[in-house]
Amino acid sequence: MIRPTRTAEGVAALALALTVVAILVSSPASALAAGSLAIFLLWRGWRFERDIAVVVNTLSVERTAGRTILRQGAAVRVGVRVDCTIPPGMKVSFRDIPPAVAAAEPPLFPPGQTATYTLRVMAPGETSFGGVVVSASDTFFSRDLIVRGFRAPHLRVFPAVMRSADGGGNGAGGGEVEVDRRTRLTGQSVRGFRPYAVGDDPGQIDWKVTARRGTYYVRQLTGLEGGAPLILVDLPARADDRESFARLMAAVSGAVEGAIRSRDGCSILVIAGPEIVRFIPRTEEVRDAFSVLAGLEPVEPRISLYRAPGPAVLAARARSISREAACGGRPGAVLAAFARESGSPFAAVVREALGRADASELRVYSLFLPGDRSHLVQVVGEAKARGMRVVVFAPAGMASGIPGVDAVEVI
């Protein structure tokens, strides 16, 4: 829909004033002037629409991408140039429309010039661009029009699955994610074999069993025994660094995709400080999992735990003091009694979610921005109380001060 400029609004106001005068004093001249101005505005609107049609019909878009085959969450440089015929008196600018599953901020640029920007595709699969936005204006009207016909080039995105066994993963070689392994993920010996399915990691194919049975078989690791992993997403309180947040969500999407493709599924718990944002128990449907992750943005927590360790951590400290104290374990008994009486609503909800997820491994994805991290301490404490393995995925050097973490990987 076209929008009037200030000039058109002034002309319309003048025509309205002349109409009022013509009615009050019965002035034919005022009525004629008001009608002429109204007809002039209608003619200018018709001419503006005709000029836009000329721009759209002569539009040509040349778009290039640094790579058309890439990993999920990887950055790709895009260049776009638009040429068209511009009628006299009209100003035109354009903005590229990135794929719907991509994070990008395309600039506004004039015709005949090449604009460049960076995008990150957040979901795997094949995708394409959405076209261009035409922003046209003249003295009297303006309009933004979406032209959908220019979608090339098509992008093919592979999931960025982070694997923890045998030193694999995207950070071990020339991939997009650098991995810092402080401790090797132990406890993942082979517990069985199953036929190969589309989407399985080729690195897990056992060639001895494959040769013996005449068809592809993959190894199943004991690290996943006892339930699908629980993926915890800790939303940051602010979005000072959009690139870091986009990298965090790309890592989460890759982990979810990998867990579902492995036929084990996963559970997803999204928190913002000590508040539960979304939770889905074990699922093996990609659509359900990504519906939980869709539209997640940084959230400022409404409450804070003020560095409260939570009942699980207090109970663990009480057991440790009871074992080490030389005075009959009395300090430990006092702390244990205090832990039983100091309930935490957030810890209780987390405990219920862990029970419903029935997972053996907790994977924590967080930017670990400065501030109160008591909610993460309580979540990890509840997980360790259930005997779960805890792996933290965070930017380099940020994951510190959380007791009970078994391994840390850099995203």
N, C-alpha and C positions, 0 to 999 in steps of 0.2 A: 504494500500500500504506500502511495506517495505521501510525503510529509511537506506541508507548506513551510517556506522560509519566513523570516520576519518581514521581508518585502511583501510576500503574498498575504500575510496576516494584516499588514497595514492597508493594502488595497481592499481586502475584504471588510476591514473595519470602516474604511471610508465609504464603501458601497452601502453598508448597513446604516451609517449615519445619514447618507443621502436618502435612503429609503424612509427613515423615520421623518426627515424633514418633508419629503414629498407627501407623506400621510398626514402630517400635522397641518401643513399650510396649503395642501393641494397644489403643489408645484410640479407641473409637467416636466420642467427642465431638470429638477432634481431626480424625478423618476427615470428620465431618459439617461441621466448620468449614472445612476445606480445600476440600471440594466446593462449599460455599456461596460461598466467595470466587471459585472458578473460574467458577461459573455467573454470578456477579455481573459478572465481567470480560467474559465472553462476551456478556451482555446489554448492557453498556455499549458494547461494540464494535458490536453490531447497531444500537443506538440512534444511535451516532455516524455510521454509514454512512447510516442513514435521514435524519438531519438534514442530511448533506451533499447527499443527493439532493434535499431540499427547497430548499437554497440553489441548486443547479444548475438545477433546473426553474423557479425564479422569477427567474433571472438576466436582467438587461437591461443592455446595454453601449451607451453613447453615446460615439463617438470622432470627433473632428474633427481635421483637418490644415490647416495654414496654406495649403498648396498641394497639389494632387493631380497637377499636371503640372509637372515640374521637371527640372533638369539633373542628370546623374550627379555625385555628390559634394556636391551642394548641401544646405544645412541646412534642415530643415523642422520647425516647431514642432507638436507633437501634444498634444492634450488628451483625456483619457479619464475617464469617469465610469461607475461600476457601481452598480446598485441591485438589491436582492434581499431576500427574506424570511429573517431570521435566527432560528432556533429559540432558545428560552431556554437559557442556559448555554453558548452557543457563541460564540467569537470568530472573525471572518472578516476577512481582508484580501486585496488583489488586487495583481497585477503584470501590466502589459500585455506582450504578446509582439510585438515589432516584426517587420518582414519579415526573412526569412532572409538577404537580401543587404544588410541595413542594419547600421550601427554605431550603437548606442545603449545607454544604461543606464537603463531605466525604473525609477522608484521604486516602493516598496511603499506602498499607500494604502488607507484604510478605505472601506467602502461609503458612498455618498451624498456623497462629496467628489470634486472634479475634480483629477486629477493632470496635470501638464504636464512634458514632457521634449523634448529635441531629438534627432533622428536624421539620419543621412546615408545615402542609398542608394548603394551602391558599384558596382552593376552596372546597365546599361541594360535596358529592357524594361518589361513590366507586372508588378507585384507587389502583394501584399496583406499585411495583418497576420496573425499566427498565432493570434489569440485572446487569452485571458487565463489567468493562473495563479491558482487559488483556493487560498489558504492558510487552512485551518480548524483549530481546536483547541478542546477542552473540558478538563475536569479530568483526564481519563484518556487521551485519544488526540489525535493531530494528523495532518494529511495535507495534501500539496500535490497539487492536481489540475489538469490542463491541460484547458481547455474550448476546443475548436477552432472553434466555430461562428460566432464574431463576427470577420469579416475586413474589414469595410468601415471606411474608404473604400479603394478600390483606387487605387494610385499608378501613374502612367505616367512613366517616366524616359527621357530622351533622353541619348545619349552626349555627354560633354563633350569633344569633339575639339578639340585645340589645333592651329591651323593657323599656319604660319609665313610663308606667301607673301602678298605684297601688303598687309601690315599687318593681315591678318585675324586671327581668333582670338577667344576668349571674353573677352579683356581689352580689346579695342579699343572695345567699347561698354558695354552694361549687363549683361554676363554675370556669371557667378559667379567667374571667374578673372581676376585683375588681372595684366596682362602688362607687364613692364618690358623694353623692347627697347633694349639697349645698342648692338647693331649690327643692321643690317637683314640678313635672311637672303638673301644674294645667290646668284647662280648657279642660279636656278630659272626659267629661261626656258622657253617652250613647246617641247617636243620632238615633239609629235604630238597626235592626237585619237582618241577612241574613243567608241562609243555610250554614252549615259547608262544607268547601272544603279541600281537601288533602293539607297539609302544613300549615293550620291555627293553631294558638296557642291554645292548648286545654284549657289553662287557661281562654280564652275569651268565652268559651261556657256558655250560659245562660241556666241553668237547668230548670227554670220555664217555659220559652218559649219552650224548648225542650220537657218537659213533656206534655205541652198543645197541641203541634202540632205533637208529635209522631216522630220527627226527630231532628237531632242536628242543633241548631242555635247558631251563635256567635254574640257577641256584636260589634257594630261599634261605634268608639269613635269620639267625636266632634273635637278632636285635629287634625284629619286628614281631616277635612271638608274644602272644598275650593281648593283642588288640592293636588297632590302628593308632598312629601317633596323634597326639593332641597338639595342634598348631595354635600358639598364643600370639595375637597381634596386639602390641602395646602402642596405641595411637599417641603421637606426641601432642603436647599442649599447644604448640604453635608451628607455623610453617615458614620459619626463617630461611630454610634451604629446601626449595621445592625439589631439587635434583636428588637430595638424600632421601626425601620422602618417597619420590618415585622409584628410587633404587630399592628402598625397603619393600614397597608394595610389589615390585617385580619379583623380588626374592620370595615373598609370601605366595604369590601366584604360581611361581615355579615349583615351590614345595608342595602346594596343594595339587597341582597338576601331576607331579611325579608320584605322590602318594596314591592318587586315584588310578593312575595308569599302571601302578604296580599291583593292582587288584586287591590292595589292602584297605583302601579308603582312608579317611582321616576325620577327625573332629576339629572344629574351629571355634576358638573363643577370642572375641575382640573386647578389649578393655580400654578405658580412658581414665587413667589413674585408678582409684578404688571404685570404679563403676563398670558394670557389665553393659557393653553396647550391643553385642550380638553373640549368639551361641547356637551352634548346630552340632548335635551329637553325630556319631559316626555316619558318614555318607560315602557312597561310591558314585555319586552323580556329579559330573563336572558343572552342570547348570545350577544345581542347588548350592554347590560350594562357591561359585563365582557370584551368585546372587547375594551371598553373605558379604563378600568383599566389595561389591559394587558400590561406588559412591562414597567410600570411606575417606574422610578428611581429618586433619588435626582437630582435636577437641580440647577445650580448656576444662579441666575437671572442676566440678562444683564443690567438691570437698577434698580434704587431704587427711592422710593417716598420721601426719606429724611424726614420721619415723617410728611408728609402732611396729615391732617385729612380728606380732601375730602369735596366736596360741601354739601353733605347731613349732615355731622357732623357740619359744619360751620352754615348751616341754622338752625339746632336744637339749637345750642348755641345762635344764634341771637334771636330766639323766647324766649329762657329762659331769656336772658338779658332784652329783651323788657318787659317781665312780672315783673321782679324783680327790674329794674332800677327806681330810684326815680327822675331822671332828664328828664322826658318826653319821655323815651325810645329812646333817640338819639343814645347812644352807640349801641343799638340793631339794629337800622336802618342802621347805618354805617356798622356793621358786616354783615347784610343781603345783603346790596349792594355789599360788597366785595365777599360774597359767590356766588352771581349770576354771578359775573365776573370771578371767579376763577374756571374754568372748569377743569376736569380731564379726559383724554381719557380713563384711566382704569376704573374710576367710571362710565363713560358713557357706556362702554361695559358691565360692570356688571349689570347696570340698564336694559339694553336690554335683557341680559340673564335672569334676574329675571322676566321680563315681559313675556318672552317666556315660562319660566317654570311654571308660574301661580301657585306658591306654597304658602302655608300658614305657612310653617316652614322651617327654614334654619338650617341644621346640619353641623357644621364646624368640620372637622377632621384635626388636626395639631399637630406636635411635639412641637411647640412653642419654637424653638431654639433661643438663644440670637441673637439679631440683630433688624433690622428695621421691625416693624409689621404694618406699615402704610397701607399695602394692606388689611390686615384683618380688620383694623379699618374702611376703606372705604367700604369694602363688608358688614360688619355688619351695618354700618350707612345707606347704601342704603336699606338693608333689613328692618331696623326699620322704615325708611321713608315710606315703603309700608305696614307697620303694621304687619310684619311677626314676628313670634316667633323664637328666636335664641338659639340653644343649641350647646354647644362646647364640643367636645370629645378630651381630651388631657391627657398626662401623669400627674401624681399627682403633684400639686403645680406649674405647668407651665403656666396654662391659667390665666394670669393676665394682666391688663393694656388695656383691650378691653372693651370700654363702650357699654352698651346696651345689654349685654349677659343676657339671662333669666335663664339659667341653665348650669351647668358644670358637666360632667361625666368623670370619669377616665378610660383610656384604658390601 
